[in-house]
């Protein structure tokens, strides 16, 4: 799952912090559009209004900058798991926590779009970071969701059907990112405003609850 850090109030940044952030955002736009291999550090420095020495100072080299862009602009899996993985949470609250992490970034507009493009490009033109993202980011979140579903379906250990259910529950939210341009073309009102995105949150929780209920019923009927 791909989750971009929700916007948070920040204290005024120093000149160094501002320079580093400009480099991150300039690099994000160029890497997302052109890929790692076709993007030069000179292009990034020019787009950020800084110099090549700043890239070396803050990130070491182009690979270090790419890595920072890929990982720093998304929330840590631990933060996301804390939002939905608590054993004390009801199913509805757990699902709300899961989907908040997917809905809120959509309100950031172009930043989230560029991050999604970067991840898609990394899958097509791998540098090795996508495998790391799966192992250290997506896998822990999937396993936490599986635990939630086991608890609420009433099984001690996950089987293939719980794994399948977890993929489907997550897919409801992930598709809003992966298929954003398609949704905007087919039904633009669904993503047009923050209120419309909030409505997605309520609907995704409702749909996911129905999926979990269907799996519980399937298990009862098959004994």
Steps between C-alpha positions, in 0.01 A plus 500: 500500500615839418433778751626859476557695818187701584569873514587615851561848643873567498727748668686741268787319330861611491660590168669160498176316560328702229779423254480129579121499462522683166740234379265222613201648318692592186649150488159342556354678198793412274544141615126439465496641146831370368616220725824463692736431210385787279502766771825685568603664824560821303135503391387447859725773637379747239134415565554543875687830458810365669833345398654157460692537823172514691400156367832357612473670839146385582475168316849387398417431135209449260425155640480643852266774382281248317480287811400801712232599250367145486474444875488833683186632333290211626399418852681226689321163513520512880286815502240343274487175695453693824193662344319176411674207666407541864347190658248716687352651184163397363497381141347829389762709679781283365369539146462875547861519617614301199313710248584836658860424412394457137240776468676794667796502258258544208427848634859600426435495127810509280739384772313172539463461123873540450580253779271245339665557160840454661397168654352380173816598314713320757299184436562532125862617526619343825799632691444262792293734714167342411610166642606681815166679515315169480716340767518786750183693426225307328564163662476623864179687421350199325590275792346746745180508294496119491516498880208741519294283267586179684382661822169619357428195285576281799788284383824432683730485198475654153419271212485578129149643530607748768796598284264546205264708712787722616605565140142591406448729800823686429425516127189711559721785622805438284289521184411859583869577443584262218179572308467869584522620140240243389258600777550868418414427137197281571349671806696819583268606782617205712841659559420866442503637856623413850138424595473257208818326615364479854193329358731239352623427852152419627417291196822299507444413864145388417610292201785338693271414791273324250795306361601383848140406580479302176813305593362425848178375343689292243693325776182428696324357198789273405555381854 
